[in-house]
Amino acid sequence: MLTPNLLLALAWMLLNKAFGLADLIVGLSFGFLVIRVSWRALHSEPFSLRRYFRFYTRRPLQTTWLWIKFLGFGLVEIVKANIAVTKAVLSPTLKLRPGIVAIPLDLKSDAGITTLANLITLTPGTVTLDVSSDRKTLYIHALEVGDVEQLRRDTKELFERRVQELLP
């Protein structure tokens, strides 16, 4: 959690256009409060200082690298999907096979499910429709559904696996 707290502190300093040690301390305190308030959305158990500091000191460089890889992956997938949708729309014969697919979820946290759903929706040609009431199935609509099992495998291996690395 050091990375989010540090990012919040840096955002605080940028917004205030003040870069002193006192501003960093205030920004870190502000970041702590934001994380404290949003803890229940990110974790299933109640907030505790012990758990917070365990996350706070968890390998910050590794966590930062995972976020950078995740954002890079997301951007690449969005560009690839934009190209595919553009080709499909501009082709002389529109041969789309749209469909709704149920994808079983291994993610347990609300933050993980929400991140996966948003990543799918941000990717052109797909949109998340719903999550089952037991939070074990995600329903998506895709413009091109050739092989349903392949779409499920790709979603789980490419998208869900990366989200699980960040938000188990």
C-alpha positions in Angstrom: 0.0 0.0 0.0 3.0 2.3 0.0 2.6 2.9 -3.7 -1.0 4.2 -3.5 -0.2 6.2 -0.4 2.8 7.7 -1.9 0.9 8.5 -5.1 -1.8 10.2 -3.1 0.9 12.2 -1.3 2.5 13.3 -4.5 -1.0 14.2 -5.9 -1.6 16.3 -2.8 1.7 18.1 -3.2 1.1 18.7 -6.9 -2.4 20.1 -6.2 -1.0 22.4 -3.6 2.1 23.3 -5.6 4.1 22.8 -2.5 7.0 20.3 -2.3 8.5 20.6 1.2 8.9 17.9 3.8 5.9 19.1 5.8 3.8 18.9 2.6 4.9 15.3 2.1 4.0 14.4 5.6 0.6 16.0 5.2 0.1 14.2 1.9 1.0 10.9 3.4 -1.4 11.5 6.3 -4.1 12.4 3.8 -3.3 9.3 1.8 -3.6 7.2 4.9 -7.0 8.7 5.6 -8.2 8.0 2.0 -7.0 4.4 2.2 -8.6 4.0 5.6 -12.0 5.3 4.4 -11.9 3.2 1.2 -10.6 0.0 3.0 -13.9 -1.8 2.9 -14.2 -1.4 -0.8 -10.8 -3.0 -1.4 -10.8 -5.7 1.3 -13.4 -8.1 2.7 -12.2 -7.8 6.4 -12.4 -4.8 8.7 -9.6 -2.3 8.9 -6.8 -2.9 11.3 -3.6 -1.0 11.8 -1.5 -4.2 11.8 -3.0 -5.3 8.5 -2.6 -1.8 7.0 1.1 -1.6 7.9 1.7 -5.1 6.6 0.3 -3.9 3.2 2.0 -0.5 3.6 5.4 -2.1 3.8 4.8 -4.8 1.2 7.5 -4.6 -1.5 6.7 -1.2 -3.0 8.9 -1.6 -6.0 7.3 -5.0 -6.9 3.8 -3.5 -6.5 4.7 -0.5 -8.6 6.1 -2.7 -11.3 2.9 -4.8 -11.3 0.8 -1.7 -11.7 3.0 -0.4 -14.6 2.7 -3.8 -16.3 -1.0 -3.9 -15.8 -1.6 -0.4 -17.2 0.7 -1.2 -20.2 -1.2 -4.4 -20.8 -4.5 -2.5 -20.7 -3.4 0.1 -23.1 -2.0 -2.5 -25.6 -5.3 -4.5 -25.4 -7.4 -1.3 -25.9 -5.3 -0.4 -29.0 -5.5 -4.0 -30.4 -9.3 -4.0 -29.9 -9.7 -0.6 -31.5 -7.9 -1.9 -34.6 -10.0 -5.0 -34.7 -13.3 -3.1 -34.3 -12.3 -0.5 -36.9 -11.5 -3.3 -39.4 -14.8 -5.0 -38.7 -16.8 -1.8 -39.1 -15.0 -0.6 -42.2 -15.1 -3.9 -44.1 -17.4 -4.0 -47.0 -19.4 -6.9 -45.6 -20.2 -6.7 -41.9 -19.7 -10.2 -40.6 -20.1 -9.8 -36.9 -21.2 -12.7 -34.6 -22.2 -10.9 -31.4 -23.1 -12.8 -28.3 -23.4 -12.8 -24.5 -21.0 -15.0 -22.7 -20.9 -16.1 -19.0 -17.4 -16.2 -17.6 -16.8 -17.9 -14.2 -14.8 -15.8 -11.8 -11.9 -16.7 -9.5 -11.7 -13.2 -8.1 -13.3 -12.8 -4.7 -12.9 -9.1 -3.8 -15.2 -6.4 -5.0 -12.3 -4.3 -6.1 -10.9 -7.2 -8.2 -14.3 -7.9 -9.9 -14.9 -4.2 -10.5 -11.4 -3.7 -12.0 -11.9 -6.7 -14.3 -15.4 -5.5 -15.4 -14.1 -2.1 -16.1 -11.1 -3.4 -18.1 -13.4 -5.5 -20.2 -15.8 -2.6 -20.8 -12.8 -0.3 -21.7 -11.8 -2.7 -24.4 -13.7 -1.9 -27.6 -16.0 -4.6 -28.8 -16.8 -5.9 -25.4 -18.9 -4.6 -22.5 -19.6 -6.1 -19.1 -23.4 -6.6 -18.6 -23.7 -8.0 -15.1 -22.2 -9.9 -12.2 -24.2 -12.8 -10.8 -25.7 -12.3 -7.3 -23.3 -14.9 -5.9 -20.4 -12.9 -7.5 -19.1 -16.1 -9.3 -20.0 -15.3 -12.9 -19.5 -12.3 -15.0 -21.7 -11.7 -18.1 -20.2 -9.9 -21.0 -21.3 -8.9 -24.5 -18.8 -9.2 -27.3 -19.2 -8.1 -31.0 -17.3 -11.1 -32.2 -17.9 -14.4 -30.5 -16.3 -17.2 -32.6 -15.4 -19.8 -30.1 -17.1 -19.2 -26.8 -14.6 -21.4 -24.8 -11.7 -19.5 -26.4 -13.2 -16.2 -25.4 -13.6 -17.5 -21.8 -10.0 -18.8 -21.7 -8.6 -15.5 -23.2 -10.6 -13.4 -20.7 -9.5 -15.5 -17.7 -5.8 -15.9 -18.8 -5.2 -12.4 -20.2 -7.5 -10.2 -18.0 -8.5 -12.0 -14.8 -5.0 -13.3 -14.1 -3.5 -9.8 -14.3 -6.2 -8.4 -12.1 -5.5 -11.2 -9.6 -1.9 -10.3 -9.4 -2.9 -6.8 -8.1 -6.2 -7.4 -6.3 -6.6 -11.0 -5.2 
